[in-house]
Each structure stands twice: as C-alpha cells, then as structure tokens.
Amino acid sequence: MVDVITDITIHCPIQKVAEYAADPDHAPEWYVNIDSAEWKTEKPLSLHSQIAFKARFLGKDLSYVYEIKELIPGRKLVMKTANGPFPMETTYEWESIDDQTTKMTLRNSGNPAGFSKVMTPLISTMMRKANRKDLKKIKEILENE
C-alpha cells in the first residue's frame, strides 16, 4: 500500500488555488509526470466526471482514467482511477490560512498493481519527491500570476 501526503503554503486566496488545482486542464502545467489530460465526460467538473491522463512514472508510460468521487468546491476534491495499471486515489484539500494564504494538501494512496510489491517503498519515495515538485510548481505558477 502506498499512502503519500504532502502539503505546501501558497500565498494566494483559497478560491484561486482551488479553482486552478481542481481544473484537470491545468494538470499538465503543474504535475511533473503528467503529459496530458483529456475529458471523457462533459465539462464542468462534477461528481462522476472522468478525465483520461497520460503520464510517465519510474520509466513507465501510464494511461489511466480518474473519476471524481467527492467534490466540495474550494475545500476538497477526491479522484479515483476508474481503470489503469495503478489503482490510485488522489485527494486535494485546501485550507485558508488567511485571506491571501492557502494550505494545499495532496494525498495519493493505492496499491501499485502494475509494479512488484518489492517496489512499494521506492514508489512511495519517488511519489513523495514528485508530489513535492508538483506542489512547488503550482505555488510558483499561482504566486507569479
């Protein structure tokens, strides 16, 4: 089982951070490993929306579809793979520190079925490293707009 939680403080209002992060069209801009995001259902984002992602992780090309399982605008977004080699759930949570500061938490959990169980510690380490880069990137993008 992989369960990686990372967070960052972003000097922007919670609405701006949440709207940007929750928009799948922005994912390739701030996720290190995501190459593309394609809507499989109609916009806007809502419960049961499905988005197909293409990514590269640990030298492997991955294609998977996330389905929105929980959506509380401006507070929380939970996505779960509907298919793919790596059953995964990703959660974004946003917390307002003050009017101009937001804490964003990114959590990935799941069972790496496409990889051997021996690889799980390495996967967790590499995922934590990638998530930190992702959060630094979204911080940089939003604070410099």
Disulfide bonds with the S-S distance in Angstrom:
none
